[in-house]
């Protein structure tokens, strides 16, 4: 009777106990595993070319995605640094924020805007002392189309200019035979800029308003 010699077990593909384990599978490791797979495949059911090419394509895709993620992560940090640099250029300037309380700007004026969803026959802007509520000034603007309408008060009392006292702004529009109040936006001074570690956005600290993302800025001066 013909004797069948004992089949030698396939070489183990596990890393040596003396070799530090790695969480990443490199291209060289992949080719080593693939070569071992071809050597130890079942001769009655050999690996088809489509399987071989499929594994190569999958590995290339995963490796490409990893490199893309690394590139995007590096660019994200660069974009954050770029936005922080641009934000520091806003220090001392003013940005438009949604708040009714304003302070005189560097020119001693109060400036702002209001978004009108519909056209208005007239627009009345009232300025009052934010502490006492006393009316300081009222201005009437003519007909305004729908959209953003800008306003300003340049002749403030000297004491308000000198002390930069807070002033409350009220906007009333005459529309369709009636009146409607709208929330104003005013220019407020940028005090500081900061960016948290790992964050792509930059936060501005606005006087009398608080924190504001640079992505929310509509206008500055």
DRENSEMI-425454 format. One record per residue (C-alpha): residue number from 1; x, y, z. Coordinates in Angstrom, 1 decimal. Layout:
# DRENSEMI-425454
@seq=NUM	c1=X	c2=Y	c3=Z
...
***
This chain:
# DRENSEMI-425454
@seq=1	c1=0.0	c2=0.0	c3=0.0
@seq=2	c1=1.3	c2=3.4	c3=-0.9
@seq=3	c1=2.1	c2=5.5	c3=2.2
@seq=4	c1=1.1	c2=9.1	c3=2.3
@seq=5	c1=3.8	c2=11.1	c3=4.0
@seq=6	c1=2.8	c2=13.5	c3=6.8
@seq=7	c1=1.9	c2=17.0	c3=5.7
@seq=8	c1=4.0	c2=19.6	c3=7.3
@seq=9	c1=1.8	c2=22.2	c3=9.0
@seq=10	c1=1.8	c2=25.6	c3=7.3
@seq=11	c1=4.1	c2=28.2	c3=8.8
@seq=12	c1=2.4	c2=30.3	c3=11.4
@seq=13	c1=1.6	c2=33.9	c3=10.3
@seq=14	c1=1.4	c2=35.1	c3=13.9
@seq=15	c1=4.1	c2=37.6	c3=15.0
@seq=16	c1=6.8	c2=36.4	c3=17.3
@seq=17	c1=6.3	c2=36.8	c3=21.0
@seq=18	c1=9.5	c2=38.8	c3=21.1
@seq=19	c1=8.3	c2=41.2	c3=18.4
@seq=20	c1=6.3	c2=44.2	c3=19.6
@seq=21	c1=2.7	c2=44.1	c3=18.4
@seq=22	c1=1.6	c2=46.8	c3=15.9
@seq=23	c1=-1.9	c2=48.1	c3=15.5
@seq=24	c1=-1.1	c2=49.2	c3=11.9
@seq=25	c1=-0.8	c2=46.8	c3=8.9
@seq=26	c1=1.6	c2=48.3	c3=6.4
@seq=27	c1=1.9	c2=47.5	c3=2.7
@seq=28	c1=4.9	c2=45.3	c3=3.3
@seq=29	c1=3.0	c2=43.3	c3=5.9
@seq=30	c1=0.1	c2=42.9	c3=3.6
@seq=31	c1=2.2	c2=41.6	c3=0.8
@seq=32	c1=3.9	c2=39.1	c3=3.2
@seq=33	c1=0.5	c2=37.8	c3=4.3
@seq=34	c1=-0.7	c2=37.6	c3=0.7
@seq=35	c1=2.4	c2=35.7	c3=-0.4
@seq=36	c1=2.0	c2=33.2	c3=2.5
@seq=37	c1=-1.7	c2=32.8	c3=1.6
@seq=38	c1=-0.8	c2=32.0	c3=-2.0
@seq=39	c1=1.9	c2=29.4	c3=-0.9
@seq=40	c1=-0.5	c2=27.7	c3=1.5
@seq=41	c1=-3.7	c2=27.8	c3=-0.5
@seq=42	c1=-5.6	c2=24.6	c3=-1.3
@seq=43	c1=-4.2	c2=23.2	c3=-4.5
@seq=44	c1=-7.6	c2=21.9	c3=-5.4
@seq=45	c1=-9.2	c2=25.3	c3=-4.9
@seq=46	c1=-6.6	c2=27.8	c3=-5.9
@seq=47	c1=-7.1	c2=31.5	c3=-5.3
@seq=48	c1=-8.7	c2=33.2	c3=-8.3
@seq=49	c1=-7.2	c2=36.3	c3=-9.9
@seq=50	c1=-10.3	c2=38.3	c3=-9.0
@seq=51	c1=-9.9	c2=37.5	c3=-5.3
@seq=52	c1=-6.3	c2=38.6	c3=-5.5
@seq=53	c1=-7.1	c2=41.8	c3=-7.2
@seq=54	c1=-10.0	c2=42.5	c3=-4.9
@seq=55	c1=-7.8	c2=42.2	c3=-1.8
@seq=56	c1=-5.2	c2=44.5	c3=-3.4
@seq=57	c1=-7.9	c2=47.0	c3=-4.2
@seq=58	c1=-9.4	c2=46.9	c3=-0.7
@seq=59	c1=-6.0	c2=47.4	c3=0.9
@seq=60	c1=-5.2	c2=50.3	c3=-1.4
@seq=61	c1=-8.5	c2=51.9	c3=-0.7
@seq=62	c1=-8.1	c2=51.7	c3=3.1
@seq=63	c1=-4.5	c2=53.0	c3=2.9
@seq=64	c1=-5.7	c2=55.9	c3=0.7
@seq=65	c1=-8.5	c2=56.8	c3=3.1
@seq=66	c1=-6.0	c2=56.8	c3=6.0
@seq=67	c1=-3.6	c2=59.1	c3=4.1
@seq=68	c1=-6.6	c2=61.4	c3=3.2
@seq=69	c1=-7.7	c2=61.6	c3=6.8
@seq=70	c1=-4.2	c2=62.5	c3=7.9
@seq=71	c1=-4.0	c2=65.2	c3=5.3
@seq=72	c1=-7.4	c2=66.7	c3=6.2
@seq=73	c1=-6.5	c2=66.7	c3=9.9
@seq=74	c1=-3.3	c2=68.6	c3=9.1
@seq=75	c1=-5.2	c2=71.1	c3=6.9
@seq=76	c1=-7.8	c2=71.5	c3=9.7
@seq=77	c1=-5.1	c2=72.7	c3=12.1
@seq=78	c1=-3.7	c2=75.0	c3=9.5
@seq=79	c1=-7.1	c2=76.5	c3=8.7
@seq=80	c1=-7.7	c2=77.1	c3=12.5
@seq=81	c1=-4.4	c2=78.9	c3=12.7
@seq=82	c1=-5.2	c2=81.0	c3=9.7
@seq=83	c1=-8.7	c2=81.9	c3=11.1
@seq=84	c1=-7.1	c2=82.8	c3=14.4
@seq=85	c1=-4.6	c2=85.1	c3=12.7
@seq=86	c1=-7.4	c2=86.8	c3=10.8
@seq=87	c1=-9.5	c2=87.1	c3=14.0
@seq=88	c1=-6.6	c2=88.9	c3=15.8
@seq=89	c1=-6.8	c2=91.5	c3=13.1
@seq=90	c1=-10.3	c2=92.3	c3=14.3
@seq=91	c1=-9.1	c2=93.3	c3=17.8
@seq=92	c1=-10.2	c2=96.9	c3=18.4
@seq=93	c1=-12.6	c2=96.8	c3=15.5
@seq=94	c1=-16.4	c2=96.3	c3=15.7
@seq=95	c1=-18.6	c2=93.5	c3=14.4
@seq=96	c1=-22.3	c2=93.4	c3=13.8
@seq=97	c1=-24.1	c2=91.4	c3=16.5
@seq=98	c1=-27.8	c2=90.8	c3=17.4
@seq=99	c1=-28.3	c2=92.8	c3=20.5
@seq=100	c1=-30.3	c2=96.0	c3=21.4
@seq=101	c1=-27.6	c2=97.5	c3=23.7
@seq=102	c1=-24.8	c2=99.5	c3=22.0
@seq=103	c1=-21.9	c2=101.6	c3=23.1
@seq=104	c1=-20.2	c2=104.4	c3=21.2
@seq=105	c1=-17.6	c2=103.2	c3=18.8
@seq=106	c1=-14.1	c2=104.7	c3=18.2
@seq=107	c1=-15.7	c2=107.6	c3=16.4
@seq=108	c1=-18.1	c2=108.3	c3=19.2
@seq=109	c1=-21.1	c2=107.1	c3=17.2
@seq=110	c1=-23.7	c2=104.2	c3=17.5
@seq=111	c1=-24.2	c2=102.3	c3=14.3
@seq=112	c1=-26.2	c2=99.2	c3=13.4
@seq=113	c1=-28.8	c2=97.6	c3=11.1
@seq=114	c1=-32.1	c2=95.9	c3=11.1
@seq=115	c1=-33.3	c2=93.0	c3=8.9
@seq=116	c1=-36.8	c2=93.8	c3=7.4
@seq=117	c1=-38.6	c2=90.8	c3=6.1
@seq=118	c1=-41.1	c2=93.1	c3=4.3
@seq=119	c1=-40.9	c2=96.7	c3=3.0
@seq=120	c1=-41.7	c2=99.5	c3=5.4
@seq=121	c1=-43.4	c2=102.8	c3=4.8
@seq=122	c1=-41.2	c2=104.4	c3=7.6
@seq=123	c1=-38.7	c2=103.3	c3=10.2
@seq=124	c1=-38.3	c2=104.9	c3=13.6
@seq=125	c1=-35.1	c2=104.3	c3=15.6
@seq=126	c1=-35.2	c2=105.2	c3=19.3
@seq=127	c1=-32.1	c2=105.5	c3=21.5
@seq=128	c1=-32.5	c2=105.5	c3=25.3
@seq=129	c1=-30.3	c2=105.3	c3=28.4
@seq=130	c1=-29.8	c2=101.5	c3=29.1
@seq=131	c1=-29.8	c2=102.2	c3=32.8
@seq=132	c1=-32.6	c2=104.7	c3=33.4
@seq=133	c1=-34.7	c2=104.2	c3=30.2
@seq=134	c1=-34.7	c2=107.9	c3=29.5
@seq=135	c1=-35.1	c2=108.7	c3=25.7
@seq=136	c1=-32.0	c2=110.3	c3=24.4
@seq=137	c1=-32.7	c2=110.6	c3=20.7
@seq=138	c1=-35.2	c2=109.5	c3=18.0
@seq=139	c1=-34.7	c2=109.5	c3=14.3
@seq=140	c1=-37.2	c2=108.7	c3=11.5
@seq=141	c1=-36.2	c2=107.1	c3=8.3
@seq=142	c1=-38.3	c2=107.1	c3=5.1
@seq=143	c1=-39.6	c2=104.1	c3=3.2
@seq=144	c1=-37.3	c2=101.1	c3=3.3
@seq=145	c1=-37.3	c2=98.0	c3=1.0
@seq=146	c1=-37.2	c2=94.5	c3=2.4
@seq=147	c1=-33.7	c2=93.5	c3=3.5
@seq=148	c1=-31.0	c2=95.1	c3=5.7
@seq=149	c1=-31.5	c2=98.7	c3=6.6
@seq=150	c1=-28.5	c2=100.5	c3=8.2
@seq=151	c1=-28.8	c2=103.3	c3=10.8
@seq=152	c1=-26.5	c2=105.5	c3=12.8
@seq=153	c1=-26.5	c2=108.2	c3=15.5
@seq=154	c1=-23.4	c2=110.4	c3=15.4
@seq=155	c1=-24.2	c2=113.3	c3=17.6
@seq=156	c1=-24.3	c2=111.6	c3=21.0
@seq=157	c1=-24.2	c2=113.7	c3=24.2
@seq=158	c1=-20.5	c2=114.3	c3=25.4
@seq=159	c1=-20.9	c2=112.4	c3=28.6
@seq=160	c1=-22.1	c2=109.3	c3=26.8
@seq=161	c1=-19.2	c2=109.5	c3=24.3
@seq=162	c1=-16.6	c2=110.1	c3=27.0
@seq=163	c1=-17.9	c2=107.3	c3=29.4
@seq=164	c1=-19.1	c2=105.0	c3=26.6
@seq=165	c1=-22.3	c2=104.5	c3=28.4
@seq=166	c1=-24.6	c2=101.7	c3=27.1
@seq=167	c1=-27.5	c2=102.8	c3=25.0
@seq=168	c1=-30.6	c2=100.8	c3=24.2
@seq=169	c1=-31.8	c2=100.8	c3=20.6
@seq=170	c1=-35.4	c2=100.2	c3=19.6
@seq=171	c1=-36.6	c2=99.8	c3=16.0
@seq=172	c1=-40.2	c2=100.3	c3=15.0
@seq=173	c1=-41.4	c2=99.9	c3=11.4
@seq=174	c1=-44.7	c2=101.2	c3=9.8
@seq=175	c1=-46.0	c2=98.3	c3=7.7
@seq=176	c1=-49.4	c2=97.7	c3=6.1
@seq=177	c1=-51.1	c2=100.4	c3=8.1
@seq=178	c1=-49.7	c2=99.2	c3=11.4
@seq=179	c1=-46.5	c2=99.2	c3=13.4
@seq=180	c1=-44.1	c2=96.4	c3=14.1
@seq=181	c1=-41.0	c2=96.2	c3=16.3
@seq=182	c1=-37.9	c2=94.5	c3=15.0
@seq=183	c1=-34.8	c2=93.3	c3=16.8
@seq=184	c1=-31.8	c2=95.5	c3=15.9
@seq=185	c1=-28.2	c2=94.6	c3=15.3
@seq=186	c1=-25.5	c2=96.9	c3=16.5
@seq=187	c1=-21.7	c2=97.2	c3=16.0
@seq=188	c1=-19.8	c2=96.1	c3=19.1
@seq=189	c1=-16.1	c2=96.1	c3=19.9
@seq=190	c1=-14.0	c2=92.9	c3=19.6
@seq=191	c1=-12.1	c2=92.4	c3=22.9
@seq=192	c1=-10.2	c2=89.1	c3=22.3
@seq=193	c1=-10.0	c2=86.0	c3=20.1
@seq=194	c1=-9.3	c2=82.4	c3=21.1
@seq=195	c1=-9.3	c2=78.9	c3=19.7
@seq=196	c1=-9.7	c2=75.7	c3=21.7
@seq=197	c1=-7.2	c2=72.9	c3=21.1
@seq=198	c1=-8.6	c2=70.5	c3=18.5
@seq=199	c1=-11.3	c2=73.0	c3=17.4
@seq=200	c1=-11.3	c2=74.4	c3=13.9
@seq=201	c1=-13.4	c2=77.4	c3=14.9
@seq=202	c1=-12.3	c2=80.7	c3=16.5
@seq=203	c1=-14.3	c2=82.5	c3=19.2
@seq=204	c1=-14.4	c2=86.2	c3=19.6
@seq=205	c1=-15.2	c2=87.9	c3=22.9
@seq=206	c1=-17.5	c2=90.9	c3=22.1
@seq=207	c1=-18.0	c2=93.8	c3=24.5
@seq=208	c1=-21.5	c2=93.8	c3=26.1
@seq=209	c1=-22.4	c2=90.7	c3=24.1
@seq=210	c1=-20.2	c2=87.7	c3=25.0
@seq=211	c1=-18.7	c2=85.0	c3=22.8
@seq=212	c1=-19.3	c2=84.9	c3=19.1
@seq=213	c1=-18.0	c2=82.4	c3=16.5
@seq=214	c1=-16.2	c2=83.9	c3=13.6
@seq=215	c1=-18.5	c2=81.9	c3=11.3
@seq=216	c1=-21.4	c2=84.0	c3=12.6
@seq=217	c1=-19.9	c2=87.4	c3=11.6
@seq=218	c1=-22.0	c2=89.2	c3=9.0
@seq=219	c1=-20.1	c2=92.5	c3=8.9
@seq=220	c1=-17.4	c2=94.4	c3=10.6
@seq=221	c1=-15.9	c2=97.9	c3=10.6
***
